[in-house]
Amino acid sequence: MTEPPFLDHRAAALALLSGTGRLSRKAGQFLGQLAVDPSPMSEAQADWLGKLLARAGLPPMAEGGAA
């Protein structure tokens, strides 16, 4: 069964932070910011989040989901 995509960046960041994969300090700081800041992500932030999700084997962000 395929997991549904993440609807918002906070949920995606929390999934990465609570997972068992290793994160760099920089990635952890970035994800912590996403978890608490409701501001829309920049294109570069969305790209990096997508890469982190893919590397962790997690579903991507939903198309048109809340940024």
N, CA, C and O atoms as a Tripos MOL2 file, in Angstrom:
@<TRIPOS>MOLECULE
protein
  268   267    67     0     0
PROTEIN
NO_CHARGES

@<TRIPOS>ATOM
      1 N           0.8350   -1.1860    0.0000 N.3       1 MET1
      2 CA          0.0000    0.0000    0.0000 C.3       1 MET1
      3 C           0.8770    1.2460    0.0000 C.2       1 MET1
      4 O           1.8130    1.3460    0.7930 O.2       1 MET1
      5 N           0.5870    2.1730   -0.8650 N.am      2 THR2
      6 CA          1.3530    3.4020   -0.9730 C.3       2 THR2
      7 C           0.8150    4.4350    0.0030 C.2       2 THR2
      8 O          -0.3940    4.6380    0.1180 O.2       2 THR2
      9 N           1.7400    5.0830    0.7030 N.am      3 GLU3
     10 CA          1.3350    6.1200    1.6500 C.3       3 GLU3
     11 C           0.9030    7.3710    0.8860 C.2       3 GLU3
     12 O           1.4680    7.6820   -0.1630 O.2       3 GLU3
     13 N          -0.0910    8.0890    1.4030 N.am      4 PRO4
     14 CA         -0.5220    9.3190    0.7260 C.3       4 PRO4
     15 C           0.5360   10.4040    0.8700 C.2       4 PRO4
     16 O           1.3210   10.3760    1.8180 O.2       4 PRO4
     17 N           0.5710   11.3590   -0.0540 N.am      5 PRO5
     18 CA          1.5420   12.4570    0.0470 C.3       5 PRO5
     19 C           1.2320   13.3570    1.2390 C.2       5 PRO5
     20 O           0.1070   13.4020    1.7370 O.2       5 PRO5
     21 N           2.2540   14.0630    1.6730 N.am      6 PHE6
     22 CA          2.0780   15.0160    2.7710 C.3       6 PHE6
     23 C           1.3260   16.2350    2.2620 C.2       6 PHE6
     24 O           1.6100   16.7360    1.1750 O.2       6 PHE6
     25 N           0.3680   16.7110    3.0480 N.am      7 LEU7
     26 CA         -0.4420   17.8630    2.6590 C.3       7 LEU7
     27 C           0.1680   19.1850    3.0820 C.2       7 LEU7
     28 O          -0.1460   20.2230    2.4980 O.2       7 LEU7
     29 N           1.0400   19.1700    4.0930 N.am      8 ASP8
     30 CA          1.6870   20.4130    4.5110 C.3       8 ASP8
     31 C           3.1260   20.1330    4.9320 C.2       8 ASP8
     32 O           3.4790   19.0110    5.2960 O.2       8 ASP8
     33 N           3.9440   21.1780    4.8750 N.am      9 HIS9
     34 CA          5.3700   20.9900    5.1550 C.3       9 HIS9
     35 C           5.6440   20.6830    6.6240 C.2       9 HIS9
     36 O           6.6640   20.0680    6.9360 O.2       9 HIS9
     37 N           4.7720   21.0880    7.5240 N.am     10 ARG10
     38 CA          4.9760   20.7840    8.9440 C.3      10 ARG10
     39 C           4.9210   19.2760    9.1820 C.2      10 ARG10
     40 O           5.7730   18.7240    9.8770 O.2      10 ARG10
     41 N           3.9270   18.6180    8.6100 N.am     11 ALA11
     42 CA          3.7930   17.1660    8.7750 C.3      11 ALA11
     43 C           4.9880   16.4420    8.1680 C.2      11 ALA11
     44 O           5.4920   15.4760    8.7410 O.2      11 ALA11
     45 N           5.4380   16.9060    7.0150 N.am     12 ALA12
     46 CA          6.5870   16.2770    6.3660 C.3      12 ALA12
     47 C           7.8460   16.4550    7.2180 C.2      12 ALA12
     48 O           8.6170   15.5110    7.3920 O.2      12 ALA12
     49 N           8.0550   17.6580    7.7470 N.am     13 ALA13
     50 CA          9.2250   17.9250    8.5780 C.3      13 ALA13
     51 C           9.1990   17.0770    9.8520 C.2      13 ALA13
     52 O          10.2220   16.5200   10.2490 O.2      13 ALA13
     53 N           8.0480   16.9820   10.4820 N.am     14 LEU14
     54 CA          7.9450   16.1870   11.7040 C.3      14 LEU14
     55 C           8.1890   14.7020   11.4300 C.2      14 LEU14
     56 O           8.7970   14.0130   12.2490 O.2      14 LEU14
     57 N           7.7220   14.2120   10.2920 N.am     15 ALA15
     58 CA          7.9630   12.8120    9.9330 C.3      15 ALA15
     59 C           9.4600   12.5560    9.7620 C.2      15 ALA15
     60 O           9.9710   11.5280   10.2060 O.2      15 ALA15
     61 N          10.1480   13.4760    9.1310 N.am     16 LEU16
     62 CA         11.5910   13.3190    8.9510 C.3      16 LEU16
     63 C          12.3340   13.4070   10.2820 C.2      16 LEU16
     64 O          13.2480   12.6250   10.5430 O.2      16 LEU16
     65 N          11.9390   14.3590   11.1170 N.am     17 LEU17
     66 CA         12.6020   14.5280   12.4110 C.3      17 LEU17
     67 C          12.3700   13.3500   13.3480 C.2      17 LEU17
     68 O          13.2420   13.0180   14.1510 O.2      17 LEU17
     69 N          11.2160   12.7190   13.2560 N.am     18 SER18
     70 CA         10.9100   11.6080   14.1560 C.3      18 SER18
     71 C          11.2980   10.2570   13.5750 C.2      18 SER18
     72 O          11.1280    9.2290   14.2320 O.2      18 SER18
     73 N          11.8090   10.2460   12.3700 N.am     19 GLY19
     74 CA         12.2230    8.9990   11.7350 C.3      19 GLY19
     75 C          13.5460    8.4930   12.2830 C.2      19 GLY19
     76 O          14.1540    9.1080   13.1590 O.2      19 GLY19
     77 N          13.9710    7.3750   11.7540 N.am     20 THR20
     78 CA         15.2080    6.7550   12.2340 C.3      20 THR20
     79 C          16.4110    7.1050   11.3760 C.2      20 THR20
     80 O          17.5360    6.7380   11.7150 O.2      20 THR20
     81 N          16.1920    7.8110   10.2670 N.am     21 GLY21
     82 CA         17.2990    8.1680    9.3860 C.3      21 GLY21
     83 C          18.1900    9.2290    9.9970 C.2      21 GLY21
     84 O          17.7670   10.0140   10.8470 O.2      21 GLY21
     85 N          19.4340    9.2350    9.5420 N.am     22 ARG22
     86 CA         20.3900   10.2380   10.0240 C.3      22 ARG22
     87 C          20.1930   11.5340    9.2560 C.2      22 ARG22
     88 O          19.9650   11.5340    8.0470 O.2      22 ARG22
     89 N          20.2840   12.6270    9.9800 N.am     23 LEU23
     90 CA         20.1770   13.9600    9.3960 C.3      23 LEU23
     91 C          21.3930   14.7830    9.7930 C.2      23 LEU23
     92 O          21.9090   14.6430   10.9010 O.2      23 LEU23
     93 N          21.8430   15.6320    8.8970 N.am     24 SER24
     94 CA         22.9100   16.5630    9.2510 C.3      24 SER24
     95 C          22.3390   17.6210   10.1950 C.2      24 SER24
     96 O          21.1240   17.7850   10.3070 O.2      24 SER24
     97 N          23.2300   18.3230   10.8590 N.am     25 ARG25
     98 CA         22.7880   19.4060   11.7390 C.3      25 ARG25
     99 C          22.0280   20.4550   10.9370 C.2      25 ARG25
    100 O          21.0080   20.9750   11.3890 O.2      25 ARG25
    101 N          22.5310   20.7610    9.7470 N.am     26 LYS26
    102 CA         21.8910   21.7580    8.8910 C.3      26 LYS26
    103 C          20.4840   21.3010    8.4910 C.2      26 LYS26
    104 O          19.5460   22.0970    8.5150 O.2      26 LYS26
    105 N          20.3330   20.0320    8.1250 N.am     27 ALA27
    106 CA         19.0100   19.5020    7.7550 C.3      27 ALA27
    107 C          18.0780   19.5290    8.9600 C.2      27 ALA27
    108 O          16.9010   19.8640    8.8200 O.2      27 ALA27
    109 N          18.5850   19.1830   10.1410 N.am     28 GLY28
    110 CA         17.7680   19.2100   11.3510 C.3      28 GLY28
    111 C          17.2790   20.6130   11.6770 C.2      28 GLY28
    112 O          16.1250   20.7980   12.0630 O.2      28 GLY28
    113 N          18.1500   21.5970   11.5240 N.am     29 GLN29
    114 CA         17.7450   22.9860   11.7660 C.3      29 GLN29
    115 C          16.6930   23.4270   10.7620 C.2      29 GLN29
    116 O          15.7220   24.0950   11.1200 O.2      29 GLN29
    117 N          16.8900   23.0530    9.5120 N.am     30 PHE30
    118 CA         15.9360   23.3910    8.4630 C.3      30 PHE30
    119 C          14.5760   22.7750    8.7570 C.2      30 PHE30
    120 O          13.5540   23.4540    8.6610 O.2      30 PHE30
    121 N          14.5560   21.5010    9.1120 N.am     31 LEU31
    122 CA         13.2960   20.8170    9.3970 C.3      31 LEU31
    123 C          12.6320   21.3780   10.6480 C.2      31 LEU31
    124 O          11.4060   21.4770   10.7010 O.2      31 LEU31
    125 N          13.4180   21.7440   11.6490 N.am     32 GLY32
    126 CA         12.8640   22.3640   12.8430 C.3      32 GLY32
    127 C          12.1790   23.6810   12.5170 C.2      32 GLY32
    128 O          11.1170   23.9860   13.0600 O.2      32 GLY32
    129 N          12.7850   24.4590   11.6330 N.am     33 GLN33
    130 CA         12.1790   25.7200   11.2050 C.3      33 GLN33
    131 C          10.8570   25.4530   10.4910 C.2      33 GLN33
    132 O           9.8600   26.1260   10.7520 O.2      33 GLN33
    133 N          10.8490   24.4690    9.5870 N.am     34 LEU34
    134 CA          9.6200   24.1530    8.8600 C.3      34 LEU34
    135 C           8.5170   23.6770    9.8000 C.2      34 LEU34
    136 O           7.3390   23.9470    9.5670 O.2      34 LEU34
    137 N           8.8950   22.9740   10.8520 N.am     35 ALA35
    138 CA          7.9050   22.4200   11.7770 C.3      35 ALA35
    139 C           7.1840   23.5080   12.5690 C.2      35 ALA35
    140 O           6.0380   23.3160   12.9750 O.2      35 ALA35
    141 N           7.8360   24.6420   12.7910 N.am     36 VAL36
    142 CA          7.2220   25.6730   13.6320 C.3      36 VAL36
    143 C           6.8160   26.9350   12.8860 C.2      36 VAL36
    144 O           6.0590   27.7460   13.4210 O.2      36 VAL36
    145 N           7.2990   27.1180   11.6670 N.am     37 ASP37
    146 CA          7.0220   28.3430   10.9160 C.3      37 ASP37
    147 C           5.9890   28.0700    9.8250 C.2      37 ASP37
    148 O           6.2760   27.3290    8.8840 O.2      37 ASP37
    149 N           4.7950   28.6520    9.9320 N.am     38 PRO38
    150 CA          3.7450   28.3870    8.9420 C.3      38 PRO38
    151 C           3.9220   29.1440    7.6250 C.2      38 PRO38
    152 O           3.1040   28.9910    6.7180 O.2      38 PRO38
    153 N           4.9620   29.9490    7.5040 N.am     39 SER39
    154 CA          5.1750   30.7200    6.2720 C.3      39 SER39
    155 C           5.3530   29.7900    5.0790 C.2      39 SER39
    156 O           5.8820   28.6880    5.2300 O.2      39 SER39
    157 N           4.9220   30.2150    3.9070 N.am     40 PRO40
    158 CA          5.1220   29.3970    2.7080 C.3      40 PRO40
    159 C           6.6110   29.1570    2.4480 C.2      40 PRO40
    160 O           7.4450   30.0170    2.7300 O.2      40 PRO40
    161 N           6.9270   28.0010    1.9160 N.am     41 MET41
    162 CA          8.3140   27.6770    1.5870 C.3      41 MET41
    163 C           8.7160   28.3520    0.2790 C.2      41 MET41
    164 O           7.8890   28.5880   -0.6020 O.2      41 MET41
    165 N           9.9910   28.6500    0.1780 N.am     42 SER42
    166 CA         10.5340   29.1250   -1.0920 C.3      42 SER42
    167 C          10.6880   27.9110   -2.0140 C.2      42 SER42
    168 O          10.5570   26.7690   -1.5720 O.2      42 SER42
    169 N          10.9610   28.1600   -3.2620 N.am     43 GLU43
    170 CA         11.1570   27.0690   -4.2150 C.3      43 GLU43
    171 C          12.3570   26.2130   -3.8110 C.2      43 GLU43
    172 O          12.3130   24.9870   -3.9170 O.2      43 GLU43
    173 N          13.4250   26.8590   -3.3480 N.am     44 ALA44
    174 CA         14.6210   26.1340   -2.9260 C.3      44 ALA44
    175 C          14.3240   25.2650   -1.6940 C.2      44 ALA44
    176 O          14.7930   24.1300   -1.6120 O.2      44 ALA44
    177 N          13.5580   25.7880   -0.7520 N.am     45 GLN45
    178 CA         13.1950   25.0080    0.4320 C.3      45 GLN45
    179 C          12.3360   23.8090    0.0500 C.2      45 GLN45
    180 O          12.5420   22.7070    0.5580 O.2      45 GLN45
    181 N          11.3810   24.0200   -0.8380 N.am     46 ALA46
    182 CA         10.5210   22.9220   -1.2820 C.3      46 ALA46
    183 C          11.3380   21.8410   -1.9740 C.2      46 ALA46
    184 O          11.0750   20.6510   -1.8020 O.2      46 ALA46
    185 N          12.3310   22.2570   -2.7570 N.am     47 ASP47
    186 CA         13.1920   21.3000   -3.4430 C.3      47 ASP47
    187 C          13.9970   20.4780   -2.4380 C.2      47 ASP47
    188 O          14.0950   19.2580   -2.5670 O.2      47 ASP47
    189 N          14.5730   21.1480   -1.4360 N.am     48 TRP48
    190 CA         15.3770   20.4420   -0.4440 C.3      48 TRP48
    191 C          14.4940   19.4900    0.3760 C.2      48 TRP48
    192 O          14.8900   18.3550    0.6400 O.2      48 TRP48
    193 N          13.3280   19.9370    0.7680 N.am     49 LEU49
    194 CA         12.4190   19.0720    1.5140 C.3      49 LEU49
    195 C          12.0750   17.8370    0.6800 C.2      49 LEU49
    196 O          12.0570   16.7210    1.1980 O.2      49 LEU49
    197 N          11.8060   18.0370   -0.5950 N.am     50 GLY50
    198 CA         11.5100   16.9080   -1.4740 C.3      50 GLY50
    199 C          12.6550   15.9110   -1.5330 C.2      50 GLY50
    200 O          12.4230   14.7020   -1.5310 O.2      50 GLY50
    201 N          13.8790   16.3980   -1.5850 N.am     51 LYS51
    202 CA         15.0480   15.5180   -1.6120 C.3      51 LYS51
    203 C          15.1910   14.7540   -0.3050 C.2      51 LYS51
    204 O          15.5030   13.5630   -0.3110 O.2      51 LYS51
    205 N          14.9650   15.4320    0.8150 N.am     52 LEU52
    206 CA         15.0610   14.7590    2.1110 C.3      52 LEU52
    207 C          13.9870   13.6780    2.2500 C.2      52 LEU52
    208 O          14.2590   12.6000    2.7780 O.2      52 LEU52
    209 N          12.7750   13.9600    1.7830 N.am     53 LEU53
    210 CA         11.7000   12.9720    1.8430 C.3      53 LEU53
    211 C          12.0350   11.7560    0.9850 C.2      53 LEU53
    212 O          11.8480   10.6170    1.4150 O.2      53 LEU53
    213 N          12.5260   11.9960   -0.2180 N.am     54 ALA54
    214 CA         12.8760   10.8960   -1.1190 C.3      54 ALA54
    215 C          13.9970   10.0470   -0.5250 C.2      54 ALA54
    216 O          13.9380    8.8180   -0.5780 O.2      54 ALA54
    217 N          15.0090   10.6890    0.0340 N.am     55 ARG55
    218 CA         16.1360    9.9680    0.6240 C.3      55 ARG55
    219 C          15.6830    9.0950    1.7940 C.2      55 ARG55
    220 O          16.2320    8.0160    2.0180 O.2      55 ARG55
    221 N          14.6850    9.5630    2.5340 N.am     56 ALA56
    222 CA         14.1840    8.8180    3.6890 C.3      56 ALA56
    223 C          13.1440    7.7690    3.2970 C.2      56 ALA56
    224 O          12.6840    7.0060    4.1470 O.2      56 ALA56
    225 N          12.7700    7.7280    2.0170 N.am     57 GLY57
    226 CA         11.7640    6.7650    1.5800 C.3      57 GLY57
    227 C          10.3640    7.1350    1.9960 C.2      57 GLY57
    228 O           9.5000    6.2670    2.1160 O.2      57 GLY57
    229 N          10.1260    8.4160    2.2200 N.am     58 LEU58
    230 CA          8.8130    8.9050    2.6100 C.3      58 LEU58
    231 C           8.0760    9.4460    1.3890 C.2      58 LEU58
    232 O           8.7030    9.7700    0.3810 O.2      58 LEU58
    233 N           6.7470    9.5450    1.4700 N.am     59 PRO59
    234 CA          5.9910   10.0840    0.3260 C.3      59 PRO59
    235 C           6.3400   11.5570    0.1010 C.2      59 PRO59
    236 O           6.7940   12.2400    1.0200 O.2      59 PRO59
    237 N           6.1260   12.0410   -1.1240 N.am     60 PRO60
    238 CA          6.4150   13.4410   -1.4330 C.3      60 PRO60
    239 C           5.3260   14.3680   -0.9030 C.2      60 PRO60
    240 O           4.3280   13.9230   -0.3350 O.2      60 PRO60
    241 N           5.5390   15.6500   -1.1000 N.am     61 MET61
    242 CA          4.5130   16.6460   -0.8040 C.3      61 MET61
    243 C           3.4290   16.5320   -1.8590 C.2      61 MET61
    244 O           3.7140   16.2160   -3.0140 O.2      61 MET61
    245 N           2.1920   16.7860   -1.4700 N.am     62 ALA62
    246 CA          1.0730   16.7570   -2.4120 C.3      62 ALA62
    247 C           1.1910   17.9330   -3.3680 C.2      62 ALA62
    248 O           1.5820   19.0310   -2.9700 O.2      62 ALA62
    249 N           0.8520   17.7010   -4.6240 N.am     63 GLU63
    250 CA          0.7950   18.7870   -5.5880 C.3      63 GLU63
    251 C          -0.3010   19.7460   -5.1690 C.2      63 GLU63
    252 O          -1.4360   19.3330   -4.9320 O.2      63 GLU63
    253 N           0.0300   21.0180   -5.0770 N.am     64 GLY64
    254 CA         -0.9550   22.0020   -4.6850 C.3      64 GLY64
    255 C          -1.2750   21.9920   -3.2030 C.2      64 GLY64
    256 O          -2.1870   22.6910   -2.7610 O.2      64 GLY64
    257 N          -0.5270   21.1990   -2.4180 N.am     65 GLY65
    258 CA         -0.7490   21.1630   -0.9780 C.3      65 GLY65
    259 C          -0.3150   22.4560   -0.3270 C.2      65 GLY65
    260 O           0.3750   23.2690   -0.9420 O.2      65 GLY65
    261 N          -0.7100   22.6430    0.8910 N.am     66 ALA66
    262 CA         -0.3160   23.8560    1.6130 C.3      66 ALA66
    263 C           1.1820   23.8880    1.7540 C.2      66 ALA66
    264 O           1.7900   22.9160    2.2030 O.2      66 ALA66
    265 N           1.7760   24.9830    1.3790 N.am     67 ALA67
    266 CA          3.2390   25.1230    1.4850 C.3      67 ALA67
    267 C           3.5330   25.6000    2.8350 C.2      67 ALA67
    268 O           4.6980   25.8000    3.1800 O.2      67 ALA67
@<TRIPOS>BOND
     1     1     2 1
     2     2     3 1
     3     3     4 2
     4     3     5 am
     5     5     6 1
     6     6     7 1
     7     7     8 2
     8     7     9 am
     9     9    10 1
    10    10    11 1
    11    11    12 2
    12    11    13 am
    13    13    14 1
    14    14    15 1
    15    15    16 2
    16    15    17 am
    17    17    18 1
    18    18    19 1
    19    19    20 2
    20    19    21 am
    21    21    22 1
    22    22    23 1
    23    23    24 2
    24    23    25 am
    25    25    26 1
    26    26    27 1
    27    27    28 2
    28    27    29 am
    29    29    30 1
    30    30    31 1
    31    31    32 2
    32    31    33 am
    33    33    34 1
    34    34    35 1
    35    35    36 2
    36    35    37 am
    37    37    38 1
    38    38    39 1
    39    39    40 2
    40    39    41 am
    41    41    42 1
    42    42    43 1
    43    43    44 2
    44    43    45 am
    45    45    46 1
    46    46    47 1
    47    47    48 2
    48    47    49 am
    49    49    50 1
    50    50    51 1
    51    51    52 2
    52    51    53 am
    53    53    54 1
    54    54    55 1
    55    55    56 2
    56    55    57 am
    57    57    58 1
    58    58    59 1
    59    59    60 2
    60    59    61 am
    61    61    62 1
    62    62    63 1
    63    63    64 2
    64    63    65 am
    65    65    66 1
    66    66    67 1
    67    67    68 2
    68    67    69 am
    69    69    70 1
    70    70    71 1
    71    71    72 2
    72    71    73 am
    73    73    74 1
    74    74    75 1
    75    75    76 2
    76    75    77 am
    77    77    78 1
    78    78    79 1
    79    79    80 2
    80    79    81 am
    81    81    82 1
    82    82    83 1
    83    83    84 2
    84    83    85 am
    85    85    86 1
    86    86    87 1
    87    87    88 2
    88    87    89 am
    89    89    90 1
    90    90    91 1
    91    91    92 2
    92    91    93 am
    93    93    94 1
    94    94    95 1
    95    95    96 2
    96    95    97 am
    97    97    98 1
    98    98    99 1
    99    99   100 2
   100    99   101 am
   101   101   102 1
   102   102   103 1
   103   103   104 2
   104   103   105 am
   105   105   106 1
   106   106   107 1
   107   107   108 2
   108   107   109 am
   109   109   110 1
   110   110   111 1
   111   111   112 2
   112   111   113 am
   113   113   114 1
   114   114   115 1
   115   115   116 2
   116   115   117 am
   117   117   118 1
   118   118   119 1
   119   119   120 2
   120   119   121 am
   121   121   122 1
   122   122   123 1
   123   123   124 2
   124   123   125 am
   125   125   126 1
   126   126   127 1
   127   127   128 2
   128   127   129 am
   129   129   130 1
   130   130   131 1
   131   131   132 2
   132   131   133 am
   133   133   134 1
   134   134   135 1
   135   135   136 2
   136   135   137 am
   137   137   138 1
   138   138   139 1
   139   139   140 2
   140   139   141 am
   141   141   142 1
   142   142   143 1
   143   143   144 2
   144   143   145 am
   145   145   146 1
   146   146   147 1
   147   147   148 2
   148   147   149 am
   149   149   150 1
   150   150   151 1
   151   151   152 2
   152   151   153 am
   153   153   154 1
   154   154   155 1
   155   155   156 2
   156   155   157 am
   157   157   158 1
   158   158   159 1
   159   159   160 2
   160   159   161 am
   161   161   162 1
   162   162   163 1
   163   163   164 2
   164   163   165 am
   165   165   166 1
   166   166   167 1
   167   167   168 2
   168   167   169 am
   169   169   170 1
   170   170   171 1
   171   171   172 2
   172   171   173 am
   173   173   174 1
   174   174   175 1
   175   175   176 2
   176   175   177 am
   177   177   178 1
   178   178   179 1
   179   179   180 2
   180   179   181 am
   181   181   182 1
   182   182   183 1
   183   183   184 2
   184   183   185 am
   185   185   186 1
   186   186   187 1
   187   187   188 2
   188   187   189 am
   189   189   190 1
   190   190   191 1
   191   191   192 2
   192   191   193 am
   193   193   194 1
   194   194   195 1
   195   195   196 2
   196   195   197 am
   197   197   198 1
   198   198   199 1
   199   199   200 2
   200   199   201 am
   201   201   202 1
   202   202   203 1
   203   203   204 2
   204   203   205 am
   205   205   206 1
   206   206   207 1
   207   207   208 2
   208   207   209 am
   209   209   210 1
   210   210   211 1
   211   211   212 2
   212   211   213 am
   213   213   214 1
   214   214   215 1
   215   215   216 2
   216   215   217 am
   217   217   218 1
   218   218   219 1
   219   219   220 2
   220   219   221 am
   221   221   222 1
   222   222   223 1
   223   223   224 2
   224   223   225 am
   225   225   226 1
   226   226   227 1
   227   227   228 2
   228   227   229 am
   229   229   230 1
   230   230   231 1
   231   231   232 2
   232   231   233 am
   233   233   234 1
   234   234   235 1
   235   235   236 2
   236   235   237 am
   237   237   238 1
   238   238   239 1
   239   239   240 2
   240   239   241 am
   241   241   242 1
   242   242   243 1
   243   243   244 2
   244   243   245 am
   245   245   246 1
   246   246   247 1
   247   247   248 2
   248   247   249 am
   249   249   250 1
   250   250   251 1
   251   251   252 2
   252   251   253 am
   253   253   254 1
   254   254   255 1
   255   255   256 2
   256   255   257 am
   257   257   258 1
   258   258   259 1
   259   259   260 2
   260   259   261 am
   261   261   262 1
   262   262   263 1
   263   263   264 2
   264   263   265 am
   265   265   266 1
   266   266   267 1
   267   267   268 2
@<TRIPOS>SUBSTRUCTURE
     1 MET1         2 RESIDUE 1 A MET
     2 THR2         6 RESIDUE 1 A THR
     3 GLU3        10 RESIDUE 1 A GLU
     4 PRO4        14 RESIDUE 1 A PRO
     5 PRO5        18 RESIDUE 1 A PRO
     6 PHE6        22 RESIDUE 1 A PHE
     7 LEU7        26 RESIDUE 1 A LEU
     8 ASP8        30 RESIDUE 1 A ASP
     9 HIS9        34 RESIDUE 1 A HIS
    10 ARG10       38 RESIDUE 1 A ARG
    11 ALA11       42 RESIDUE 1 A ALA
    12 ALA12       46 RESIDUE 1 A ALA
    13 ALA13       50 RESIDUE 1 A ALA
    14 LEU14       54 RESIDUE 1 A LEU
    15 ALA15       58 RESIDUE 1 A ALA
    16 LEU16       62 RESIDUE 1 A LEU
    17 LEU17       66 RESIDUE 1 A LEU
    18 SER18       70 RESIDUE 1 A SER
    19 GLY19       74 RESIDUE 1 A GLY
    20 THR20       78 RESIDUE 1 A THR
    21 GLY21       82 RESIDUE 1 A GLY
    22 ARG22       86 RESIDUE 1 A ARG
    23 LEU23       90 RESIDUE 1 A LEU
    24 SER24       94 RESIDUE 1 A SER
    25 ARG25       98 RESIDUE 1 A ARG
    26 LYS26      102 RESIDUE 1 A LYS
    27 ALA27      106 RESIDUE 1 A ALA
    28 GLY28      110 RESIDUE 1 A GLY
    29 GLN29      114 RESIDUE 1 A GLN
    30 PHE30      118 RESIDUE 1 A PHE
    31 LEU31      122 RESIDUE 1 A LEU
    32 GLY32      126 RESIDUE 1 A GLY
    33 GLN33      130 RESIDUE 1 A GLN
    34 LEU34      134 RESIDUE 1 A LEU
    35 ALA35      138 RESIDUE 1 A ALA
    36 VAL36      142 RESIDUE 1 A VAL
    37 ASP37      146 RESIDUE 1 A ASP
    38 PRO38      150 RESIDUE 1 A PRO
    39 SER39      154 RESIDUE 1 A SER
    40 PRO40      158 RESIDUE 1 A PRO
    41 MET41      162 RESIDUE 1 A MET
    42 SER42      166 RESIDUE 1 A SER
    43 GLU43      170 RESIDUE 1 A GLU
    44 ALA44      174 RESIDUE 1 A ALA
    45 GLN45      178 RESIDUE 1 A GLN
    46 ALA46      182 RESIDUE 1 A ALA
    47 ASP47      186 RESIDUE 1 A ASP
    48 TRP48      190 RESIDUE 1 A TRP
    49 LEU49      194 RESIDUE 1 A LEU
    50 GLY50      198 RESIDUE 1 A GLY
    51 LYS51      202 RESIDUE 1 A LYS
    52 LEU52      206 RESIDUE 1 A LEU
    53 LEU53      210 RESIDUE 1 A LEU
    54 ALA54      214 RESIDUE 1 A ALA
    55 ARG55      218 RESIDUE 1 A ARG
    56 ALA56      222 RESIDUE 1 A ALA
    57 GLY57      226 RESIDUE 1 A GLY
    58 LEU58      230 RESIDUE 1 A LEU
    59 PRO59      234 RESIDUE 1 A PRO
    60 PRO60      238 RESIDUE 1 A PRO
    61 MET61      242 RESIDUE 1 A MET
    62 ALA62      246 RESIDUE 1 A ALA
    63 GLU63      250 RESIDUE 1 A GLU
    64 GLY64      254 RESIDUE 1 A GLY
    65 GLY65      258 RESIDUE 1 A GLY
    66 ALA66      262 RESIDUE 1 A ALA
    67 ALA67      266 RESIDUE 1 A ALA
